[in-house]
Amino acid sequence: MLTRLEVQGFKNLVDVSIEFGPFTCIAGANGMGKSNVFDAIEFLSYLASEPLVEASQRVRGASGMRGGDPRDLFWDGYRDHEHRIRLAAEMIVPAQVEDDLGAPAQPTTTFLRYEVVLGFERPTHAGSVGRLSLLGEELRHIRRGEAARHLRFGHSAKKFRSTVIRGERRGGAFLSTEHREGGTVINVHGDGGSFGKPQPRAAGRAGRTVLSTVTTNDYPTILAARREMQSWRRLALEPTALRTPDGLSDPRTLGTDGRHLASTLYRMAHEQPAGPHDMGPEAVYARVAGRLADLSGVAVEGLTVELDPVREVFTLFLQEKGGLRLPARALSEGTLRFLALCVLLEDPTFTGLIAMEEPENGIHPANLPAMVALVQDLAVDPAEAPDDDNPFRQVIVNTHSPGVVQLCQGEDLLLAEVRARRTSDSAIARRLSLLPFRQSWRAGPGEPTFSEADVVAFLAAPPGAQLRLPLDMVG
């Protein structure tokens, strides 16, 4: 769970600090850079797995496309000045993970702060676009006694906080940066605290973050941080992917684009382990269908996934009231997206951070309440301990829809604004600011906030509206 994100020098995130709870909605007009927050989170996830070059190419560039010049990632990246990106994340990591060989690993402590600093090396010859360089990297623990100060969103200390924040660190950092005469070194420290000699890694020759190189349980806390960051994903459900049939050899976990919907639901219904949560196939299908029935205009009687042994494919069918039976490829885009989220809701194996752009796309206004409620229900309930019935999931969405904003609680909202700011070299930067609601847990003394007056465009009918409810019907 990502509890705090700090970004400096990344796209138009010149200097942004954001606190996250289980569910967060970032609202603002088009073109402000709301998606850059998702890009920063996604970039951190890539940095936990891939070399710097590949990670930078997978993030959207200035054109909105992936790949290209790494200077697209920097604030004012094409101007002749020092380029530097600093990313910091405070996170709650899993209490147990597996290494790349399948061996279990238990971190010393589960509340951590990771920081990475990247620079830009100019091209050395014609045809080169330059590359990212690792300037610093740190991973430190956050003491359990300080957890309440860091986790300001409403939660149960006994049921939630004491369950997810475990262990204690007696020594110093797990990763630390040391500047030597021969260059910058990233020191890797063991979980034994101050005992044992740190293992130095030359930052200049790394080509990737040191955290991304930890693949075994020799350094369990670093590995747990890596696994947590790898679980941060951007969900972009595409109709073509949702309609694509699944073969027997395909994965049985929903992809970030919606692929493998049928095989995922089949696995949930037919391959769940025996135990207290074993509901049987019919019960699983019924629960997903029951939530899908929240959509008005969709007469759902039941759902099922059938395996065709001849074609060796899974096909998802929706049974409508009245007898009509429809395969997934015949369903509307909005229905398919809603169905995919219904499947995720019932899948306890799907955990981690989910970032979603404009979940209202393809949804009729009458179904906005059902969609917003579904997205909110995907997130963990911090009043209870996480378990199979309350998966440890976090959801962040962005929107420009008045309907979505009106359906969210003020404490879950961040208002996106673009503000001019003078940088250290006297340039004027148009940077993204994210303001919390003035009465929410994010609002700090003396810090900028927003009130209802600042979001009139989201709360009132647009100027020139021709159709309005009569006054005696409003409210």
N, C-alpha and C positions, 0 to 999 in steps of 0.2 A: 504494500500500500504506500503510495506516494503521498506524504503528508506536507511537504514543502518543496517548492521549486524556485531556484534563484537563477536568473539568466542575465548575462551581460554580454553585449556585443554580437548577439545572434539575430540576424535579420533586423526587424525594427523593435526587437526586444533589447533596447539599449541598457536598461537597468530595471528588471522586473523581479519582484518577489511575490510568490503566490502560496497561500495556505490552502490545502485541499482537505475536504472531508470525504465521507463515503460517496456522496453525490454532489456534483458541482455543475452548474450551468453558466456558461460564459455567453452573455448577450451583447449584441452590438450590430451596427449597420455593416453592409457588405464593404469589403476592401480595406478594413481597418487592420487586418493582420491577426484576427482571432485564431486562424489556422496555424499561425507561427508558433503558438503555444503547443499545439499538438506536434508540430514539426520538432520542437525542442525535446519533447518527451520521447518521440520516436527516435530521434538522433541518439539520445542516451541509450535507448534499447539496442540500437545497432552497434554502438560503441562497445557494448558488453559482449558482442559476438564476433564482430568483423574488423578487419584492418581499417585504418583511418580513411584510406582512399575509397574503399567500397562503402563504408558507412556514409561518407559525404555524398557519394553519387546516388544513394538510395533516398536521400531527403529531397523534397521538392525544391527546385531552384527558383530564381527570380521569375521565370516564365511560367511557373506552376508545374513544369515537367521535371521528372527525375533525371539525374545525371547532368554532367556539364562541368562548369567551372566552379571550383570550391569557394571562390570569392563570393559566390551568391549567398553563402551562409553567413558572411560577416556583415555587420552594420557598415554601410558605405564601403563595401569591399573593393570597389574599383578605384578608390582614391588612393593617392600615394602617401600612406601613413601606416603606422604599425597596426597590424590586424591581430586581434585577440578575442577569443570566446572563452567565457568562464561559465560553466554549468555546475550547479550544486543541487543535490537531492537528498532530503531527509526521508527515510523510508522504514517501514516495518517489513522485515523479511520473514520467510517461512522458518518455522522451528526445526524443520528437517527437510533436506533436499537429497538428491542423488547426484553423484558425479558422472562424468562421461562414460565411466565403466560400469555404472549401475550400483556402485557402492554407496551406502547411506552416509550422510554428513550432517552433523548437528552444530550450528553456530554457537559460539560462546555467548553471544547476546543478539537480540533480534531487532533492536532499534539503532539505526545507523545513519551516518551522514557521509555521502560520497561527493567528492569534488574533482573536477577535471578542468584543466586549462589548456587550450589549443591555440597555436599560432599558425601563421601562413608563411611558407617558404616560397619565395618568388621563383618563376621559371628560370632554369639555367641555360636553356637553348631554345631556338625557334621551334614553334609547334607545341611547346609544353605550356601547361596552364598552371603550373605550380602545384603545391600539395600542402596538406595539413601536417603540423608537427606537434608532438606531445611536449608541453612545457611543464606540466605538473599534474599530480594525481594524489589524492588522499582519501582514505576510508577510516573513519573514526566512529566510536560508539557514543550513544547518548545515554546517560545514566537513567536508570529506572526512576530515581527520585526526581528527575527533571521532566519526566514524561508528561505529567499533567500540564506543565507550562508549554510544552510543544504541541500537545494534542488539545486544542482549544474547542473543537467541535463537541457537541453534546454526546456523551457516551457513558456507559456504565463502567465505573472503575473496577468493580468486583467481577462482573461477567465478561466485559470486553477487554479493558486495558490489561488486567492481570493475566488474561489468556493469551494475548498476542505479543505482549512485551515480556520476554523471559531472559533469564541469565544476567550476568554482570561481568564487566571487563575491569580487571585490576591494573593492567598495563596501559601502554599508550596506543598509538595508531596501529591499524592493520596494514595500511599503505601510507607512506609518507614521502615527501619530496625533499631532496637534499641537493643543493647547488655546490658542486665541487669545481676545482680548477679545470678539470678535464671535461666538464659538462654536467648537465643535470642528471641526477640518479633518482629512480623511484625505488624505495626500500620496501621489501615485502617482509612483514613481521608475522611470526607465528601466533597461534591462539594462546600460547602459554604466557602472554604478557611480556614482561621485561626479560624473561629467560630466553636464551638462544640468540644466535647472531642473525641479524636481518640479512636477507638476500637482496643485493643491489641489482637493479636492471637499468641499463643505459637508456634514458628517454629518447635521445637523438636517434638511436638505431632501432627503436622498438617497432615503429610502423603501425602500432596499435596500442590501445590502453593495456596496462599491466593487468588490470582486473579481468580482461577478456582472455588472458593466457592461463588463468587458473582453471584447470579441468578435473582435478582430483581432490579427494577429501583431505589432503595434507594441510590445506588452508580452508577449513570449513566455513568460517564467517565470510571470507572474501567470496567463496563459491556461492554462499547463500545470497549475498548482495547481487552477484552476477545473475543468478537464477531469477531473483525478483525483477531485475531490470529487463531480463529477456521476456518476462510475462507481460510487459507493457505493450499493448497492441492497439492499432488504429483500426476500428471496425468500419469498413466501407462496403456495405452489402450491395452487390451488383445483381440485377435481375438475371443476366445471362448465367452467372455463376450459380445462382440459386436454382435455376432451372436445369442445370447440367446434371444428367444421370450419373450415378456412382456405380463403379464396378466393385467386384469382390475384393480386389487388391488395393482399393483406394483407402486413404485414411478415414477413420471414423470419429474425427473431431472437426467441428465446424471451422472452416478457414476464415480469415479476416475479410474475404470478399463474399462469403456466404456459400462457398463451395462445400460439398459433402453434407448438405442438409439432410438428405434422405438416409445416408449411412450413419450419420450421427444419431438421429432419432431411433434408427433400428438398433444400434448398439445400446442406447439408453433403455430401450424396452426389453431387449432379449439377452443382453450380456451383462446385466448388473449382478454384482456379487450377492450371494445369499446372506441374509441378515435382517435386522429390524427395519431397514429401509427398502427391502425387496418388495416392490408393489405389484410385480407381475406386468406383462406387456399391456394388457387392457387398461390397467390403472394409469400407466405412464401415458399412453395415447389419450386417455380421457382427460388427464390433467392439462396436457398441452392443448387439446381441442377446447376445453372449458375456457382457457384463457384467450384463445383465438376468437371465441364466441363473443368477447367483449367488443369486437368490431361491429358496428352497426352496418347493415347491408350484406353481411356474410352469414348465411343461414347454416351454421356448422352443426352437424349431427355427430360426426366422428372423424378420426384420422387413423391412418394405418400406413405402414411401409411394407411393401411386398417384395420378396426376392424372386426374381425370374431365373430359375436354374438353367434355362436354355440360353438366354442372352447374358446371364451372369451379371445382372444389374439390379440395383435397388430402385424402386419407384414409390414415391410418396403420393398417396391419394387422400383427397378430402371428400367426405360424404356429406352432401347437403341435405337439409330437410326437404322431403319431397322425392328423394331417391336419386337425384343426380350425383354422379361420381366423377370427380375431376382430378386428373393428375396435376402435379405441381406446375408443369409447364403451361397449364391453362389458367393459372391464377394470376391476378393482377400484381403489379410491382409492389404496391403498398401492402397487399395481403401477404405476399411472400416475405417482405422485410419484417412485418409484424410477427409472422410465423417463426422466422429465424430467431427472433428475440424471445419468443415463447419457449422455444427449444432450449436456448441458453439458460433461461430462468430455471428450467427443471434439470439442468445438467450440473451436478455438484463437482464434477471434475474441471469445469471451466472456471478458473479463478484468475486473479490478477487485475490489472488496470485495463479498462476498456475506454477508449476515446472515440466519440462518435460525432460526425459532422451532421448537423441539421437533421435530427431524427424524424422531423415532421415531413420530410420530402415524400411525396406520393400518398400522403394521408389526408383524407377528407377532413375539413374542419370539425365536423361532428365527432370524429374519432380521435381528435387531439387529446382529450382527457384520458382515453384508454392508452394511447401511446406514451404519454408522459408518465402515467402511473406505472406502466410496464417498465420503462427505463429506470425509474426510481426504485422499483422493486428488485431490479437486478443487483443493486448495491447492497452490501452487507448492512444488517441492522445493528448499529453500535450499542443498542440497549441490551443485546443478547450476545452470548459467546458464539463465535463462528463454529459451524459444524456442517454436516451434509444438508441440513435443512436451512442453514444460514451461511452459504458459501462466502468465503473471504474475497469478495469482489468490490471493486471501486469503479465508478462510472463518472466520466467527464464528458459533457456535451457542449457544443456551441450552437447558437441559433440567432436568427434575426427575426424570428416569428413572434408577433405580439401575443398570439395564443399560447405559445409555450411559456413565455415570460409570465403571463398572468396565472398560469397553472403551477408555477414554481413558488416555493416559500422564499421569502426574502433572504433568509440565512444561507440558502443554497446558491444565490445569484452573485455573479461578478459582472459589472458593467464595463464593457470595452470602450475606451476613448483613445483618440489620437491627440497627443499634446506636443507642442513645440518645446524643446529644451536645448539650452546651450551646452555643448560638450566641453571637455577640458581644453580642446584646441580651438575654441571659439566658434566652431561650426554650429549651425542650427539643425537639430535632429528632430524629425517627426517620429516620436516613439509611441509605442502602445502602452497604455496604462490600464490596469484592471482595478476597478473600485468596488469594495464590498458595500452591502447595504448598511446604512448607518446604525441600525439596531441589531446587527448580526454579530456573531461571535468573532468574525474576522476584523471588525472595526476596532482599531486601537486609538488611544488618546492622541489627538493632534494629527492623525493620519487622514488623508482624503477619503471620503465616502460618497455614496449617492443616496438620494431620497426619492420619494415618489415623484416629486417635481422634475427630477432629471430624466425620468423615463415616461413622460407624458405620451410620447409617440408610441410607446408600447401599450399604454393603458387606455388610450382614448381612440375614438373613431377617427379615421384620417380626414383631413380637410376635404370638403367637397363630396363627402359620402352621400349617395343618393337614397340608399335604403337604410333606415334606422328603425329600431324598435320604438314603439310608442313609449312615452315617459312612464305611463302607468304599468308597463311591462318590465321596465329596467329594474334589476335587483330582485 
